[in-house]
Amino acid sequence: MDNVHHKPSLMRFGTVGLIAVLIGAYVAAVALYASSNTANRRAETPTASDQTSVTLYVDDVQTNYTVLNANLVFSPGSDLLDPNTQHLNQDLGIRVRSVATPTRRTYTKGMLPGTFPVPLTLAGDINDWPFDHYRSGPIEIELMRGENEKSIQPIPVTFVNHLSGWEINTSNASDHGPYRVSVRRSLSAAAFGVVILGVLVAIAGLALFVAIQTLRDRRKFQPPMTTWYAAMLFAVVPLRNALPGSPPFGGWIDITIVLWVLVVLVISMLLYIASWWRHLRPEAERPTPSSASSAPSAESPGASGPGVAVAPGLLGQREHS
């Protein structure tokens, strides 16, 4: 009697524990995203009274992870602006070093500087996914002015991260550069990728467990489950493509996890089909009614077996005749 009451209490305790784990995992995921600094960060744009500066808004990483795309915003100081029109009071030039393509922008007197794209070079190894990181070369932004742009002045740079799922850190040798940018995948994005890989492994494990238990006759064969196996097999590729950053095919993720998930799913499907072959055999042929009626009956009048009872009167008539 104690065991009967003990089992519901264990089930209730397990249900409460599972709910607590799910809530804790959800809170941890939100906290990890909040602490990963992947949200957009704003930088204060210098006003006209401040010194000349440049702001680089990092917006995108190319799919081959060799170029970091940024937008450069040039903010001239008060000594470069006309106090009445707030436009440039002389000819200027901006030159950016350590870029994928040579970048140089020239402004003439009376213009209002705008925004232009700057591709920055990156170096790293995508095979380290999801803990891959990249680093740029030395970045220098210089202001050129005067006759023939002979006067060259380095400009301080402010970096603003607009990348989702990435963390950006900068280092500089001095206040005016050169700067180096380090880009690495955020912990929240890496955790998301690890969870997707865990889902793939769980799918393969559950499929193999169900197939083995059915083959051992521990559970009954259910024909609709064959479609479930097909659905799990076709779900692998979409889950693989859902990994953050879409790591290139043929990497260590595919060799160590994705490939073997496919192999285990196919083996599980074959085992389940073997169970179908065993459990759904054609029924054995039953005897026909004609063959059943031709068999001798113990209750027929002419039967003379030891189990047949004959009336005494009939027995005397047979002897007298």
Contacts in CASP RR format, 6 or more apart in sequence:
PFRMAT RR
TARGET T0000
AUTHOR 0000-0000-0000
METHOD contacts of the structure
MODEL  1
MDNVHHKPSLMRFGTVGLIAVLIGAYVAAVALYASSNTANRRAETPTASD
QTSVTLYVDDVQTNYTVLNANLVFSPGSDLLDPNTQHLNQDLGIRVRSVA
TPTRRTYTKGMLPGTFPVPLTLAGDINDWPFDHYRSGPIEIELMRGENEK
SIQPIPVTFVNHLSGWEINTSNASDHGPYRVSVRRSLSAAAFGVVILGVL
VAIAGLALFVAIQTLRDRRKFQPPMTTWYAAMLFAVVPLRNALPGSPPFG
GWIDITIVLWVLVVLVISMLLYIASWWRHLRPEAERPTPSSASSAPSAES
PGASGPGVAVAPGLLGQREHS
29 188 0 8 1.000
29 191 0 8 1.000
32 187 0 8 1.000
32 188 0 8 1.000
32 191 0 8 1.000
33 186 0 8 1.000
33 188 0 8 1.000
35 187 0 8 1.000
36 165 0 8 1.000
36 167 0 8 1.000
36 186 0 8 1.000
36 187 0 8 1.000
36 188 0 8 1.000
36 189 0 8 1.000
37 161 0 8 1.000
37 167 0 8 1.000
37 186 0 8 1.000
38 161 0 8 1.000
38 163 0 8 1.000
38 164 0 8 1.000
38 165 0 8 1.000
38 166 0 8 1.000
38 167 0 8 1.000
38 186 0 8 1.000
38 188 0 8 1.000
38 189 0 8 1.000
40 160 0 8 1.000
40 161 0 8 1.000
40 162 0 8 1.000
41 160 0 8 1.000
41 161 0 8 1.000
42 160 0 8 1.000
43 55 0 8 1.000
43 158 0 8 1.000
43 159 0 8 1.000
43 160 0 8 1.000
45 55 0 8 1.000
45 73 0 8 1.000
45 75 0 8 1.000
46 52 0 8 1.000
46 53 0 8 1.000
46 75 0 8 1.000
46 77 0 8 1.000
48 76 0 8 1.000
48 77 0 8 1.000
48 78 0 8 1.000
48 81 0 8 1.000
48 86 0 8 1.000
49 77 0 8 1.000
49 78 0 8 1.000
50 75 0 8 1.000
50 77 0 8 1.000
50 78 0 8 1.000
51 77 0 8 1.000
51 156 0 8 1.000
52 75 0 8 1.000
52 76 0 8 1.000
52 77 0 8 1.000
52 79 0 8 1.000
52 80 0 8 1.000
52 143 0 8 1.000
52 153 0 8 1.000
52 155 0 8 1.000
53 75 0 8 1.000
53 77 0 8 1.000
53 155 0 8 1.000
53 156 0 8 1.000
53 157 0 8 1.000
53 158 0 8 1.000
54 72 0 8 1.000
54 73 0 8 1.000
54 74 0 8 1.000
54 75 0 8 1.000
54 94 0 8 1.000
54 141 0 8 1.000
54 155 0 8 1.000
54 156 0 8 1.000
54 157 0 8 1.000
54 158 0 8 1.000
55 72 0 8 1.000
55 73 0 8 1.000
55 75 0 8 1.000
55 157 0 8 1.000
55 158 0 8 1.000
55 159 0 8 1.000
55 160 0 8 1.000
56 70 0 8 1.000
56 71 0 8 1.000
56 72 0 8 1.000
56 73 0 8 1.000
56 118 0 8 1.000
56 157 0 8 1.000
56 158 0 8 1.000
56 159 0 8 1.000
56 160 0 8 1.000
57 70 0 8 1.000
57 71 0 8 1.000
57 73 0 8 1.000
57 160 0 8 1.000
57 162 0 8 1.000
58 68 0 8 1.000
58 69 0 8 1.000
58 70 0 8 1.000
58 159 0 8 1.000
58 160 0 8 1.000
58 161 0 8 1.000
58 162 0 8 1.000
58 163 0 8 1.000
58 168 0 8 1.000
58 181 0 8 1.000
59 69 0 8 1.000
59 70 0 8 1.000
59 71 0 8 1.000
59 162 0 8 1.000
59 163 0 8 1.000
60 68 0 8 1.000
60 69 0 8 1.000
60 163 0 8 1.000
61 67 0 8 1.000
61 68 0 8 1.000
61 69 0 8 1.000
61 122 0 8 1.000
61 134 0 8 1.000
61 163 0 8 1.000
61 166 0 8 1.000
61 183 0 8 1.000
62 68 0 8 1.000
62 69 0 8 1.000
63 246 0 8 1.000
65 122 0 8 1.000
65 124 0 8 1.000
65 126 0 8 1.000
65 132 0 8 1.000
65 134 0 8 1.000
66 100 0 8 1.000
66 121 0 8 1.000
66 122 0 8 1.000
66 123 0 8 1.000
67 100 0 8 1.000
67 119 0 8 1.000
67 120 0 8 1.000
67 121 0 8 1.000
67 122 0 8 1.000
68 119 0 8 1.000
68 120 0 8 1.000
68 121 0 8 1.000
68 122 0 8 1.000
68 134 0 8 1.000
68 136 0 8 1.000
68 181 0 8 1.000
68 183 0 8 1.000
69 117 0 8 1.000
69 118 0 8 1.000
69 119 0 8 1.000
69 120 0 8 1.000
70 117 0 8 1.000
70 118 0 8 1.000
70 119 0 8 1.000
70 120 0 8 1.000
71 115 0 8 1.000
71 116 0 8 1.000
71 117 0 8 1.000
71 118 0 8 1.000
72 94 0 8 1.000
72 96 0 8 1.000
72 115 0 8 1.000
72 116 0 8 1.000
72 117 0 8 1.000
72 118 0 8 1.000
72 141 0 8 1.000
73 114 0 8 1.000
73 115 0 8 1.000
74 94 0 8 1.000
74 105 0 8 1.000
74 113 0 8 1.000
74 114 0 8 1.000
75 113 0 8 1.000
76 88 0 8 1.000
76 92 0 8 1.000
76 113 0 8 1.000
80 88 0 8 1.000
80 89 0 8 1.000
80 90 0 8 1.000
80 92 0 8 1.000
80 145 0 8 1.000
81 87 0 8 1.000
81 88 0 8 1.000
81 89 0 8 1.000
82 88 0 8 1.000
82 89 0 8 1.000
82 110 0 8 1.000
85 110 0 8 1.000
86 112 0 8 1.000
87 110 0 8 1.000
87 111 0 8 1.000
87 112 0 8 1.000
88 107 0 8 1.000
88 108 0 8 1.000
88 109 0 8 1.000
88 110 0 8 1.000
88 111 0 8 1.000
88 112 0 8 1.000
88 113 0 8 1.000
89 109 0 8 1.000
89 110 0 8 1.000
90 109 0 8 1.000
90 145 0 8 1.000
90 146 0 8 1.000
91 106 0 8 1.000
91 107 0 8 1.000
91 108 0 8 1.000
91 109 0 8 1.000
91 145 0 8 1.000
91 146 0 8 1.000
92 106 0 8 1.000
92 107 0 8 1.000
92 113 0 8 1.000
92 143 0 8 1.000
92 144 0 8 1.000
92 145 0 8 1.000
93 104 0 8 1.000
93 105 0 8 1.000
93 106 0 8 1.000
93 107 0 8 1.000
93 143 0 8 1.000
93 144 0 8 1.000
93 145 0 8 1.000
93 149 0 8 1.000
94 104 0 8 1.000
94 105 0 8 1.000
94 106 0 8 1.000
94 107 0 8 1.000
94 141 0 8 1.000
94 142 0 8 1.000
94 143 0 8 1.000
94 144 0 8 1.000
94 155 0 8 1.000
95 103 0 8 1.000
95 104 0 8 1.000
95 141 0 8 1.000
95 142 0 8 1.000
95 144 0 8 1.000
95 152 0 8 1.000
96 103 0 8 1.000
96 104 0 8 1.000
96 118 0 8 1.000
96 139 0 8 1.000
96 140 0 8 1.000
96 141 0 8 1.000
97 138 0 8 1.000
97 139 0 8 1.000
97 140 0 8 1.000
97 141 0 8 1.000
97 142 0 8 1.000
97 178 0 8 1.000
98 120 0 8 1.000
98 121 0 8 1.000
98 136 0 8 1.000
98 137 0 8 1.000
98 138 0 8 1.000
98 139 0 8 1.000
98 140 0 8 1.000
98 178 0 8 1.000
99 118 0 8 1.000
99 119 0 8 1.000
99 120 0 8 1.000
99 121 0 8 1.000
100 119 0 8 1.000
100 120 0 8 1.000
100 121 0 8 1.000
101 119 0 8 1.000
103 116 0 8 1.000
103 118 0 8 1.000
103 119 0 8 1.000
105 116 0 8 1.000
107 113 0 8 1.000
120 136 0 8 1.000
120 137 0 8 1.000
120 139 0 8 1.000
120 181 0 8 1.000
121 136 0 8 1.000
121 137 0 8 1.000
122 134 0 8 1.000
122 135 0 8 1.000
122 136 0 8 1.000
122 183 0 8 1.000
123 134 0 8 1.000
123 135 0 8 1.000
123 136 0 8 1.000
123 137 0 8 1.000
124 132 0 8 1.000
124 133 0 8 1.000
124 134 0 8 1.000
124 135 0 8 1.000
125 132 0 8 1.000
126 132 0 8 1.000
126 247 0 8 1.000
126 248 0 8 1.000
127 251 0 8 1.000
127 252 0 8 1.000
129 185 0 8 1.000
129 243 0 8 1.000
129 245 0 8 1.000
129 247 0 8 1.000
129 253 0 8 1.000
130 185 0 8 1.000
130 189 0 8 1.000
130 190 0 8 1.000
130 193 0 8 1.000
130 194 0 8 1.000
130 243 0 8 1.000
130 244 0 8 1.000
130 247 0 8 1.000
131 184 0 8 1.000
131 185 0 8 1.000
131 190 0 8 1.000
132 184 0 8 1.000
132 185 0 8 1.000
133 182 0 8 1.000
133 183 0 8 1.000
133 184 0 8 1.000
133 185 0 8 1.000
134 182 0 8 1.000
134 183 0 8 1.000
134 184 0 8 1.000
135 180 0 8 1.000
135 181 0 8 1.000
135 182 0 8 1.000
135 183 0 8 1.000
136 180 0 8 1.000
136 181 0 8 1.000
136 182 0 8 1.000
136 183 0 8 1.000
137 180 0 8 1.000
137 181 0 8 1.000
138 177 0 8 1.000
138 178 0 8 1.000
138 179 0 8 1.000
138 180 0 8 1.000
139 157 0 8 1.000
139 177 0 8 1.000
139 178 0 8 1.000
139 179 0 8 1.000
139 180 0 8 1.000
139 181 0 8 1.000
140 154 0 8 1.000
140 177 0 8 1.000
140 178 0 8 1.000
140 179 0 8 1.000
141 154 0 8 1.000
141 155 0 8 1.000
141 157 0 8 1.000
142 152 0 8 1.000
142 153 0 8 1.000
142 154 0 8 1.000
142 155 0 8 1.000
143 152 0 8 1.000
143 153 0 8 1.000
143 154 0 8 1.000
143 155 0 8 1.000
144 150 0 8 1.000
144 151 0 8 1.000
144 152 0 8 1.000
144 153 0 8 1.000
145 151 0 8 1.000
145 153 0 8 1.000
154 176 0 8 1.000
154 177 0 8 1.000
155 176 0 8 1.000
156 175 0 8 1.000
156 176 0 8 1.000
156 177 0 8 1.000
157 177 0 8 1.000
157 179 0 8 1.000
159 168 0 8 1.000
159 170 0 8 1.000
159 179 0 8 1.000
159 181 0 8 1.000
161 167 0 8 1.000
161 168 0 8 1.000
163 183 0 8 1.000
165 185 0 8 1.000
165 186 0 8 1.000
165 188 0 8 1.000
165 189 0 8 1.000
165 244 0 8 1.000
166 183 0 8 1.000
166 184 0 8 1.000
166 185 0 8 1.000
166 186 0 8 1.000
166 189 0 8 1.000
167 183 0 8 1.000
167 184 0 8 1.000
167 185 0 8 1.000
167 186 0 8 1.000
168 181 0 8 1.000
168 182 0 8 1.000
168 183 0 8 1.000
169 181 0 8 1.000
169 182 0 8 1.000
169 184 0 8 1.000
170 179 0 8 1.000
170 180 0 8 1.000
170 181 0 8 1.000
170 182 0 8 1.000
171 179 0 8 1.000
171 180 0 8 1.000
171 182 0 8 1.000
172 178 0 8 1.000
172 179 0 8 1.000
172 180 0 8 1.000
185 244 0 8 1.000
185 245 0 8 1.000
189 244 0 8 1.000
189 245 0 8 1.000
190 244 0 8 1.000
192 244 0 8 1.000
193 243 0 8 1.000
193 244 0 8 1.000
196 239 0 8 1.000
196 242 0 8 1.000
196 243 0 8 1.000
197 243 0 8 1.000
197 253 0 8 1.000
197 257 0 8 1.000
199 239 0 8 1.000
200 236 0 8 1.000
200 239 0 8 1.000
200 240 0 8 1.000
200 257 0 8 1.000
200 258 0 8 1.000
200 261 0 8 1.000
201 257 0 8 1.000
201 261 0 8 1.000
203 232 0 8 1.000
203 235 0 8 1.000
203 236 0 8 1.000
203 261 0 8 1.000
203 265 0 8 1.000
204 260 0 8 1.000
204 261 0 8 1.000
204 264 0 8 1.000
204 265 0 8 1.000
204 268 0 8 1.000
205 264 0 8 1.000
205 268 0 8 1.000
207 229 0 8 1.000
207 232 0 8 1.000
207 264 0 8 1.000
207 265 0 8 1.000
207 268 0 8 1.000
207 269 0 8 1.000
208 264 0 8 1.000
208 267 0 8 1.000
208 268 0 8 1.000
208 271 0 8 1.000
210 219 0 8 1.000
210 225 0 8 1.000
210 268 0 8 1.000
210 272 0 8 1.000
211 267 0 8 1.000
211 268 0 8 1.000
211 269 0 8 1.000
211 271 0 8 1.000
211 272 0 8 1.000
211 275 0 8 1.000
212 271 0 8 1.000
213 219 0 8 1.000
214 220 0 8 1.000
214 221 0 8 1.000
214 225 0 8 1.000
214 271 0 8 1.000
214 272 0 8 1.000
214 275 0 8 1.000
215 271 0 8 1.000
215 272 0 8 1.000
215 274 0 8 1.000
215 275 0 8 1.000
215 278 0 8 1.000
220 279 0 8 1.000
221 275 0 8 1.000
221 276 0 8 1.000
221 278 0 8 1.000
221 279 0 8 1.000
221 280 0 8 1.000
223 276 0 8 1.000
223 280 0 8 1.000
225 272 0 8 1.000
226 269 0 8 1.000
226 272 0 8 1.000
226 273 0 8 1.000
226 276 0 8 1.000
229 265 0 8 1.000
229 268 0 8 1.000
229 269 0 8 1.000
229 272 0 8 1.000
230 269 0 8 1.000
232 265 0 8 1.000
233 262 0 8 1.000
233 265 0 8 1.000
233 266 0 8 1.000
233 269 0 8 1.000
236 258 0 8 1.000
236 261 0 8 1.000
236 262 0 8 1.000
236 265 0 8 1.000
240 254 0 8 1.000
240 258 0 8 1.000
243 253 0 8 1.000
247 253 0 8 1.000
296 303 0 8 1.000
297 303 0 8 1.000
298 305 0 8 1.000
298 307 0 8 1.000
298 308 0 8 1.000
END
